[in-house]
Amino acid sequence: MLSANEYYRRRFGCKLYKLALDGGMSCPNRDGSKGDRGCIFCSGAGSGDFAAARRGSVTEQIEAAKALVAGKLRSGKYIAYFQSFTNTYAPLPYLEALFSEALAHPDIAALSVATRPDCLPEEVLALLARLDRVKPVMVELGLQTIHPATADFIRRGYPLSDFDRAVERLSALGLHTVVHVILGLPGETEQMMVQTVRYLGRSGAKGVKLQLLHVLEGTDLAALWRAGLVPTMTLEDYARLLGRCLAALPEDMVIHRLTGDGAKKDLLAPLWTADKKRVLNYVNHYLSDQGIKWRTMCAATEEEGSAHVL
């Protein structure tokens, strides 16, 4: 397995850092198309809590985001990461103008688009393929789980067959597809979580983001947690689960994330996730003790923000 950092260095010849941007889009789970409350874990920012403020053009957002991370990147380039809400859920001319402006920036080496598998019509796929000939395009899909009962509970809003079809089409176009999985969803056993990871490993996707379930203020999940209906994992249990998940993945899978951050001002549980340095150190030591190569993966967690993408 490759860490994201290693993958980027091999493909682009330098270190890359993601700049989380807001494309101003909504989601079919919020605008009444499939629902109006979003997924139960999704924050009011559409999982883009760490994205640059949408107070200007894409170019202005890029410059603002660069300034925020200037102290972390001494050399290298950036990925324009459209993170908030569903970033193919808009008219084609709007998407083309938005993404083209991002790719035209001289410091942007690649484009990453977070979206849903049911929001990739043929004309959007054709656009992403065209843009990929300008600079590399990566597509991030929020799968979260393969289990229908859990998908219904979290209000995901699409069947597993939509995911299968999306990965097949993206793979046929040669686009690097990254799949998001949330570990610790209510009602799921460790075996069920490993089944999800094993399934995506066989799907044709090239990368994965593994994310611990966070309970954030202002989400429907928060009310369930307060009612005692949502247990959360300990750091020790999460590290052990990560070991099982990594063992279920193929050797050529790119690990884009093994943990994530919720905005500290909104984080209700588990509170240990707020101490990122402690989390990384513990996971590093645990996986090393298990004989799993982890230290080179630490850079895969450098991206800001939560991995909860719709």
Stockholm file with secondary structure:
# STOCKHOLM 1.0

chainA/1-310         MLSANEYYRRRFGCKLYKLALDGGMSCPNRDGSKGDRGCIFCSGAGSGDFAAARRGSVTEQIEAAKALVAGKLRSGKYIAYFQSFTNTYAPLPYLEALFSEALAHPDIAALSVATRPDCLPEEVLALLARLDRVKPVMVELGLQTIHPATADFIRRGYPLSDFDRAVERLSALGLHTVVHVILGLPGETEQMMVQTVRYLGRSGAKGVKLQLLHVLEGTDLAALWRAGLVPTMTLEDYARLLGRCLAALPEDMVIHRLTGDGAKKDLLAPLWTADKKRVLNYVNHYLSDQGIKWRTMCAATEEEGSAHVL
#=GR chainA/1-310 SS CEEHHHHHHHHHSSCEEEEEECCCCCCTTTSSSSCSSCCTTCCTTTTCTTSCCSSSCHHHHHHHHHHHTTTTCSSCEEEEEECSSCTTCSCHHHHHHHHHHHHHSTTEEEEEEEECTTSCCHHHHHHHHHHHTTSCEEEEEEEECSCHHHHHHTTCCSCHHHHHHHHHHHHHTTCEEEEEEEETCTTCCHHHHHHHHHHHHTTTCCEEEEEECCEETTSHHHHHHHTTCCCCCCHHHHHHHHHHHHHTSCTTCEEEESCCCCCTTTEEECGGGGCHHHHHHHHHHHHHHTTCCCGGGGGGGCSCSCCCCC
#=GC SS_cons         CEEHHHHHHHHHSSCEEEEEECCCCCCTTTSSSSCSSCCTTCCTTTTCTTSCCSSSCHHHHHHHHHHHTTTTCSSCEEEEEECSSCTTCSCHHHHHHHHHHHHHSTTEEEEEEEECTTSCCHHHHHHHHHHHTTSCEEEEEEEECSCHHHHHHTTCCSCHHHHHHHHHHHHHTTCEEEEEEEETCTTCCHHHHHHHHHHHHTTTCCEEEEEECCEETTSHHHHHHHTTCCCCCCHHHHHHHHHHHHHTSCTTCEEEESCCCCCTTTEEECGGGGCHHHHHHHHHHHHHHTTCCCGGGGGGGCSCSCCCCC
//
